[in-house]
Amino acid sequence: MNYTNIMAEVKKGQVRSLYLLYGEESYLIRQMEQTIVKALLNPDEMDMNLTVLDKDPTINDLVERIETVPFMGGKNVIAVRDTAFFRAKKTGTKEEDSEESNERLLSILANMPDYSHVIFSSSEKVDKRRKVYKQLEKYGAAIELSYLKAKDVRGWLLEELSAKKRNMSGDGMEYFLSIVSLMSQISLGFLTNELEKVILFSTGRQTITKEDLMATLASLPEVSVFAMIEALGQKQVGKTIRLLEEQLATGEHPLKLIALLSRQVRLMWRAKTLADTGMGS
């Protein structure tokens, strides 16, 4: 199962008893956890019916929490953050960490009470070979949440703009995507925050422009790098050197800048080759 499918299920009220949310995209993990909790509990039930654990409890403690009937009725929701239950087992571990001692955990995962829901989450990799992982996947849903790929940003951006009833000009869209393409890791949490800034800046207008983006994203290192690459693409040598010096002065690593410039030179050379051979028409 993936993020989109699970979120669609939850919004329809189809909430499973078990979830494992894992991966490097911590923003999405927390957002998904909150969505599931809100689908199960009303605001006035949060204090009594929601338990948030920042580390693994003992297996016995977890089973007891799962089996405990909510005092005032309703649902019993347990969020176990930074879980290690699904990580690769280290050699030399004893009892509580060994696969053999987890029979009680495996049993409760297969026989969850109707009133209990558990949301496990971890930023670490999981071991899909472990019995506990296979058991959760069989009776619940395990979702890996990774950083967004550059090729998927356009689709995400269009969905976000549509949800907020806004749109973006063509040159603004290309500007945004070009900046994002320079990022080594594309965090949805980061992109969401930056898009919110742009939307606030352009309040009162339906269309977000390139000028709006340039004004609100100016502090991002990628914007300065993009301006430098753009100047190189237009063969503005003096401006390119000045922007390069500014980047070095701010502490940007020279090797990163060289890699970005090399990439742009290759793109320019490829475009020229295609044009010379008539393949670019």
C-alpha positions in Angstrom: 0.0 0.0 0.0 1.1 3.6 -0.6 0.5 6.9 1.1 -2.2 8.0 -1.4 -4.2 4.8 -1.1 -4.1 4.7 2.6 -5.1 8.3 3.0 -8.0 7.8 0.6 -9.1 4.8 2.8 -8.9 6.8 6.0 -10.8 9.8 4.6 -13.6 7.3 3.7 -13.7 6.1 7.3 -12.0 2.8 6.5 -9.4 2.8 9.3 -7.4 -0.3 10.0 -6.4 -1.6 13.4 -2.7 -1.6 12.6 -0.3 0.7 10.8 3.5 0.9 10.4 4.7 4.2 9.0 8.4 4.3 8.2 11.0 6.0 6.1 12.9 9.3 5.8 10.0 11.6 5.3 9.2 12.4 8.9 6.8 15.2 7.9 4.5 12.8 6.1 4.8 10.2 8.9 3.6 12.7 11.5 0.9 14.1 9.1 -0.4 10.6 8.4 -0.4 9.7 12.1 -2.5 12.8 12.9 -4.9 12.1 10.1 -5.5 8.5 11.4 -5.9 9.7 15.0 -8.4 12.4 14.0 -10.4 9.8 12.0 -10.7 7.6 15.1 -11.2 10.2 17.9 -13.1 13.4 18.5 -11.2 16.3 20.0 -12.8 15.7 23.4 -11.7 12.0 23.4 -8.0 12.7 22.8 -7.0 13.1 26.4 -8.6 9.8 27.6 -8.3 7.6 24.6 -5.0 8.5 22.9 -1.7 7.2 24.2 1.5 8.5 22.6 4.8 6.6 23.4 8.1 8.1 22.2 9.8 4.7 22.4 8.9 1.0 22.5 7.1 -0.2 25.6 7.8 -3.8 26.7 5.8 -6.3 24.8 3.8 -7.2 27.8 3.0 -3.5 28.4 2.0 -3.0 24.8 -0.3 -6.0 24.8 -2.0 -4.9 28.1 -2.6 -1.4 26.6 -4.1 -3.0 23.5 -6.4 -5.2 25.5 -7.5 -2.4 27.9 -11.1 -1.4 27.1 -11.5 2.4 27.0 -13.1 3.6 30.3 -15.7 5.8 28.6 -16.1 3.6 25.5 -15.1 4.5 22.0 -11.7 3.7 20.5 -8.4 3.0 22.2 -5.6 4.5 20.0 -1.9 3.9 20.7 0.9 5.7 18.7 4.3 4.1 19.2 7.0 6.4 17.8 10.6 5.5 17.0 9.7 1.8 17.2 12.5 -0.7 17.0 10.2 -3.8 16.8 10.5 -3.9 13.0 14.2 -3.2 12.5 16.8 -5.8 11.6 17.6 -7.9 14.7 21.1 -7.4 16.0 23.2 -10.5 16.8 23.5 -11.3 20.5 20.2 -9.8 21.5 18.3 -11.5 24.3 14.7 -12.4 25.2 12.7 -9.2 24.7 14.4 -8.5 21.4 14.6 -12.0 20.0 12.1 -13.3 17.5 11.2 -16.3 19.6 10.1 -14.1 22.5 7.7 -12.1 20.4 5.0 -14.8 20.1 2.7 -12.7 22.3 3.2 -9.7 20.1 2.6 -11.8 17.0 -0.6 -13.1 18.5 -2.1 -9.8 19.5 -1.3 -8.3 16.0 -3.3 -11.2 14.5 -6.2 -10.8 17.0 -6.6 -7.0 17.6 -9.7 -6.1 19.7 -12.3 -4.1 17.7 -11.8 -1.1 20.0 -8.0 -0.8 19.7 -5.8 0.7 17.0 -2.0 0.9 17.0 0.1 3.2 14.8 3.8 2.3 14.8 6.3 4.8 13.2 10.0 4.9 12.6 12.5 7.0 10.6 14.7 3.9 10.4 14.7 1.1 7.8 12.6 -2.0 8.6 13.5 -5.6 8.1 10.7 -7.0 5.9 11.9 -10.6 6.6 10.9 -10.4 10.2 7.8 -12.3 11.4 6.5 -9.2 13.2 6.7 -7.1 10.0 4.9 -9.8 8.0 2.3 -10.2 10.6 1.5 -6.4 10.7 1.5 -6.2 6.9 -1.0 -9.2 6.8 -3.4 -7.7 9.4 -2.8 -4.0 8.8 -0.8 -1.7 6.5 2.9 -1.0 6.3 3.7 2.2 4.4 7.1 3.5 3.4 7.3 7.3 3.2 10.4 8.4 1.3 11.6 11.8 0.1 9.8 13.0 -3.0 11.5 12.4 -6.4 12.1 15.5 -8.5 9.9 14.0 -11.3 6.9 13.8 -8.9 7.0 17.4 -7.7 4.9 18.8 -10.5 2.0 16.4 -9.7 2.3 17.1 -6.0 2.3 20.9 -6.7 -0.7 20.8 -9.0 -2.7 18.8 -6.3 -1.7 21.2 -3.6 -2.7 24.3 -5.7 -6.0 22.7 -6.6 -6.8 21.9 -3.0 -6.1 25.5 -2.1 -8.0 26.8 -5.1 -5.0 28.6 -6.5 -2.9 28.2 -9.7 0.6 29.1 -10.8 1.8 30.8 -14.0 3.7 28.7 -16.5 7.0 30.5 -16.0 6.4 30.4 -12.2 5.9 26.6 -12.4 9.1 26.1 -14.3 11.0 28.4 -11.9 9.8 26.4 -8.9 10.6 23.0 -10.5 14.0 24.2 -11.6 14.9 25.2 -8.0 13.6 22.0 -6.6 15.6 20.0 -9.1 18.8 21.4 -7.4 17.9 20.0 -4.0 19.7 16.9 -2.9 16.7 15.8 -0.8 13.1 17.0 -1.5 11.2 17.1 1.8 7.5 17.5 1.6 7.5 19.3 4.9 9.9 21.8 3.5 8.0 22.3 0.3 4.7 22.6 2.1 6.1 25.4 4.3 7.6 27.3 1.4 4.4 27.0 -0.7 2.4 28.3 2.3 4.7 31.4 2.4 4.1 32.0 -1.3 0.4 31.7 -0.9 0.3 34.1 2.0 2.5 36.6 0.0 0.1 36.4 -3.0 -3.1 36.7 -1.0 -5.9 38.3 -3.0 -4.7 37.0 -6.3 -5.7 33.7 -7.9 -2.5 33.1 -9.8 0.9 32.8 -8.2 3.6 34.4 -10.4 7.3 33.9 -10.9 7.8 37.2 -9.3 6.0 36.0 -6.2 8.2 33.0 -6.0 11.4 35.0 -6.5 10.4 37.4 -3.7 9.5 34.7 -1.1 12.1 32.0 -1.9 15.0 34.4 -2.2 16.7 33.2 1.0 17.0 29.6 -0.2 20.5 28.6 -1.3 19.1 26.8 -4.3 17.7 30.1 -5.6 21.1 31.7 -5.7 22.6 28.6 -7.3 19.8 28.6 -9.9 20.4 32.3 -10.7 24.1 31.5 -11.2 23.2 28.6 -13.5 20.7 30.7 -15.4 23.4 33.4 -15.9 25.8 30.7 -17.2 23.1 29.5 -19.6 22.7 33.0 -21.0 26.5 33.3 -21.3 26.7 36.1 -18.8 30.2 35.3 -17.6 30.7 38.3 -15.3 27.4 37.7 -13.5 28.1 34.0 -13.2 31.5 34.7 -11.6 30.0 37.3 -9.2 27.2 34.9 -8.1 29.8 32.1 -7.8 31.9 34.3 -5.4 28.7 35.1 -3.4 27.9 31.4 -3.1 31.5 30.6 -1.9 31.3 33.5 0.6 28.1 32.0 2.1 29.9 28.7 2.8 28.5 26.6 -0.1 30.8 23.7 -0.8 32.9 24.2 -4.0 32.4 20.6 -5.1 28.6 21.0 -5.1 28.9 24.2 -7.2 31.2 22.5 -9.6 28.8 19.6 -10.0 25.9 21.9 -10.7 27.9 24.0 -13.2 29.2 20.8 -14.9 25.6 19.6 -15.2 24.5 22.8 -16.8 27.4 22.8 -19.3 26.5 19.3 -20.3 22.9 20.3 -20.9 24.0 23.3 -23.0 26.4 21.2 -25.0 23.7 18.6 -25.6 21.2 21.3 -26.7 23.9 22.7 -29.1 24.6 19.3 -30.5 21.0 18.6 -31.1 20.5 21.9 -32.8 23.6 21.5 -35.0 22.4 18.0 -36.2 18.8 19.2 -36.7 17.5 16.8 -34.1 16.3 19.6 -31.8 13.6 20.8 -34.3 
